[in-house]
Amino acid sequence: MTQSKYLSKISTPQLKEMGHGCLESCPELTDIDMAMLETMGDNCFSYTGCKSISMPLLRNMGKRCFYACVDLTDINMPMLETMGDNCVDKCHNLKIINMPLLKKMGFACFFEPFKLVDVSMPLLEEMKGNNFYTVSSLERIEFPSLKTMRGGFNHSKLVTINMPQLKYMGHESFK
């Protein structure tokens, strides 16, 4: 675990891959420039102060990458295809998610995003359980490519759901 309580900015524009826990527990880290990053290991930005994340080339994300980033409001990862468990867990101020190429989502991603209002994941095919848990501000969800959902959306306030390709819905979905 890194734990640098002073680090507030990092610019590594040519970095392509990060190992596990690289910038974990850097509470002042808010300015991140990693435009070429393609792969991220586990716990890379957990417990940081990041507010907005844009990683245009990121394709794969490990587990707990943005765990407990309570100031995070928006995520833009247009090339992301897979994300591990608990990736964006306990990010209570998250409002906007843009991951148009995401196909597989791990367990408990987007757990307790209380302020979430916009989700774009048109190619999502597989979602493990406990995703989008306690989404209290999102009223509509549309996953046109989702085929397998192993639970999710518990304690949400969804009004409209559109999942035309869904073939399997796991236990306690929409409970």
LINNORDA-V24732 format. One record per run of one state. SS is the DSSP state (H for helix, E for strand, L for the rest). FROM is the first residue (numbers start at 1). LEN is the number of residues. Records with the same first field share a line. If there is no record, write none. Layout:
SS = FROM-LEN  FROM-LEN
//
This chain:
L = 1-8  12-5  19-12  34-5  41-11  55-5  62-12  77-5  84-12  99-5  106-5  112-6  121-5  128-3  132-1  134-6  143-5  150-2  153-7  163-5  170-6
E = 9-3  17-2  31-3  39-2  52-3  60-2  74-3  82-2  96-3  104-2  111-1  118-3  126-2  131-1  133-1  140-3  148-2  152-1  160-3  168-2
//
